[in-house]
Amino acid sequence: MSGGVGDVAALDAHLATGATGVARCWKVVRADGITLGFTDHDRDLGFDDMTFRAQTGLTASALMQTTGLSVDNTEAVGALSDAAITEEDIMAGRFDGAAVEAWLVQWDAPENRVLQFRGSFGELTRANGAFSVELRGLAEAMNVPTGRVYQRNCSAVLGDGACRFDLATVGYVTEAVIADIDDARVLWFDGIDPFEPRWFERGRMDVLDGAAQGLTGAIKIDRVEDARRRVELWDRLRAEVRRGDRVRLTAGCDKRMETCRLKFANLLNFRGFPDIPGDDWVVAHPSRVSARSGGSRR
């Protein structure tokens, strides 16, 4: 998330006078690309071609900043507002992992400012018309485990940089209109017969319009029943989907080598280890194995 560099020296000079007029501004960029600006000043402030709205009820506790790779965590709180942060958007997860910048700004000269914090939204809670969100620093990424996992099934995600399969390939994605809904997670479609049953199983569904636009659900079951397609999600979406909403269905992968080869013709990019000996071979007593040539046990 980029941001212009303010005149830090001028801000320092202003703070040195002892009689200061400063405010805090926050820039929030959601995963869907929507950008919001907030300030605790009593009027709107603007810089970097963006307006930071006053009277939004967003405030933050004192920033805890450290050197090295320590995680800089703080907290922001605010009131739910129809014009800024709504309860519906929070429940739908639209602010999960949003990028955030916190600025200290001289309110009568916004060009004099300093970036105090850059990170992302962490755990977000709401109660009694208000919300509280943890702010996580850039070093939070250092807490994420990395590395390869040696297992029979593929460790890549279909379509990612390791898999390299182009999900835009004809025959692996389709758009459809929801014809009917049962229990908010069983969806019925008409007119997508060319795809085999279970083709979208373990795939994903992206909502393209309606109240749940931008949300994604994981597909648990994909069947054809009574000339209609029945798609069941693992969980309900965090916003309401309705009859007539458009969605995009993407083919699923069960991570097996056979599926990679036969369904996607992508075996060269398979990221599993199908020939790893199972638990039975690990605990087998040497005297019970007839072949001791050092060759394959399969």
Sequence and secondary structure as in RCSB ss.txt:
>XXXX:A:sequence
MSGGVGDVAALDAHLATGATGVARCWKVVRADGITLGFTDHDRDLGFDDMTFRAQTGLTASALMQTTGLSVDNTE
AVGALSDAAITEEDIMAGRFDGAAVEAWLVQWDAPENRVLQFRGSFGELTRANGAFSVELRGLAEAMNVPTGRVY
QRNCSAVLGDGACRFDLATVGYVTEAVIADIDDARVLWFDGIDPFEPRWFERGRMDVLDGAAQGLTGAIKIDRVE
DARRRVELWDRLRAEVRRGDRVRLTAGCDKRMETCRLKFANLLNFRGFPDIPGDDWVVAHPSRVSARSGGSRR
>XXXX:A:secstr
       HHHHHHHHHTS   EEEEEEEE TTS EEEEESSSS EEETTEEEBSSS  EE      STT    EE
EEEE  TTS  HHHHHTTTTTT EEEEEEEETTSTTSEEEEEEEEEEEEEEETTEEEEEEEEGGGGGGS  S   
 SS  S TTSTTT   TTSTTSEEEEEEEEEETTTEEEESS TTS TTTTTT EEEE SSTTTT EEEEEEEEEE
TTEEEEEESS  SS   TT EEEEE      HHHHHHTS  GGG    TTS  HHHHH  GGG S  SSS   
